[in-house]
Amino acid sequence: MNTETRQQVQQLFRQAECECSLGRTGRTIQWLDALLELAQDDQEFTTTDICRLTHRNLGTLCHDHDQHLKASRHIQVAIELGEKETNDLCRKLGLSQFDNGEYAGAVISLRKAIELDSNDEQAHYFLAWSFRKLAESATRRITKIQLMRLAQNHCHILRKTNADNAIFPENTILAGL
């Protein structure tokens, strides 16, 4: 990466940080998108911390603003570039994959989130739903049954952690297949 491009990338990153600190998420996303566009053909850039952080930040911000196609892509790239897999990051990836209809991917990501924090109710809830969605499209009866049992297991975990709110989701998730 030449010196001029490096300086432009650093300036765009600082501008994004400033916008984020002011609560201007839309502008932050625009600055980070511009940064990636500027350096998209530079192989050296992909090895930098700024690249990894940009993808992580874009993934998180896009998730929080229901831009799940972008969120999933950016979080996956950040992890591929060495970003630490935290419960929050894995949950956001799983939720974005769920919203994108990528249920098998959501299962992997949400299981990782639960591995990192077994009390994550949202991850258990969406993991149960992911199993339910996979069961809906399964062609073999035995596969449907196995997937629904997995969904039920996570509903039971939800009931243990939050008995007041878990009955309705369990009935909804397990109904009618």
KAPEWO-V950740 format. One record per pair of residues at least 4 apart in sequence whose C-alpha atoms are under 8 Angstrom apart, sorted by the first residue. I is the first residue (numbers start at 1). GAP is how many residues later the second one is. If there is no record, write none. Layout:
# KAPEWO-V950740
i gap
I GAP
I GAP
This chain:
# KAPEWO-V950740
i gap
1 4
1 5
1 41
1 43
1 44
2 4
3 4
4 4
5 4
5 33
5 34
6 4
7 4
8 4
9 4
9 26
9 29
9 30
10 4
10 40
11 4
12 4
12 19
12 20
12 22
12 23
13 4
13 18
13 19
13 22
13 37
13 41
14 4
15 4
15 13
15 16
16 4
16 11
16 12
16 13
16 15
16 16
17 4
17 11
18 4
19 4
19 5
19 6
19 8
19 9
20 4
20 5
20 7
20 8
24 4
25 4
25 36
26 4
27 4
28 4
29 4
29 29
29 32
29 33
30 4
31 4
32 4
32 22
32 26
33 4
33 25
34 4
35 4
36 4
36 15
36 18
39 6
40 5
42 4
43 4
44 4
45 6
46 5
46 6
46 35
47 4
47 5
47 34
48 4
49 4
50 4
51 4
52 4
52 25
52 26
52 27
52 29
52 30
52 31
53 4
53 25
53 30
54 4
55 4
55 19
55 20
55 22
55 23
56 4
56 18
56 19
56 21
56 22
56 23
56 27
57 4
58 4
58 12
58 13
58 16
58 17
59 4
59 11
59 12
59 13
59 14
59 15
59 16
60 4
60 11
60 15
60 29
60 32
61 4
61 10
62 4
62 5
62 6
62 8
62 9
63 4
63 5
63 7
63 8
63 9
63 29
63 33
67 4
68 4
68 28
68 29
68 31
68 32
69 4
69 27
69 28
69 31
70 4
71 4
71 22
71 25
72 4
72 21
72 24
72 25
73 4
74 4
75 4
75 14
75 18
76 4
76 17
77 4
78 4
78 5
79 4
79 5
79 6
85 4
85 5
86 4
86 27
86 30
87 4
87 25
87 26
87 27
87 29
87 30
88 4
88 25
89 4
89 24
90 4
90 19
90 20
90 22
90 23
91 4
91 18
91 19
91 22
91 32
92 4
93 4
93 13
93 16
93 17
94 4
94 11
94 12
94 13
94 14
94 15
94 16
94 29
95 4
95 11
95 15
95 31
96 4
96 10
97 4
97 5
97 6
97 8
97 9
98 4
98 5
98 7
98 8
98 28
98 32
102 4
103 4
103 27
103 28
103 30
103 31
104 4
104 26
104 30
105 4
106 4
106 21
106 24
107 4
107 20
107 23
107 24
108 4
109 4
110 4
110 13
110 14
110 16
110 17
111 4
111 12
111 16
112 4
113 4
113 5
113 7
113 10
114 4
114 5
114 6
114 9
114 10
119 42
120 4
121 4
121 37
121 40
122 4
123 4
124 4
124 30
124 31
124 33
124 34
125 4
125 29
125 30
125 33
125 44
126 4
127 4
127 24
127 27
128 4
128 22
128 23
128 24
128 25
128 26
128 27
128 45
129 4
129 22
129 44
130 4
130 21
131 4
131 16
131 17
131 19
131 20
132 4
132 15
132 16
132 19
132 41
132 42
133 4
134 4
134 10
134 13
135 8
135 9
135 10
135 12
135 13
136 8
136 41
138 5
138 6
139 4
139 5
140 4
141 4
142 4
143 4
144 4
145 4
146 4
147 4
148 4
148 26
149 4
150 4
151 4
151 22
151 23
152 4
152 18
152 22
153 4
154 4
155 4
155 11
155 14
155 15
156 4
156 14
157 4
158 4
158 5
158 8
159 4
159 5
159 6
159 7
159 8
162 4
163 4
165 4
166 4
167 4
168 4
169 4
170 4
171 4
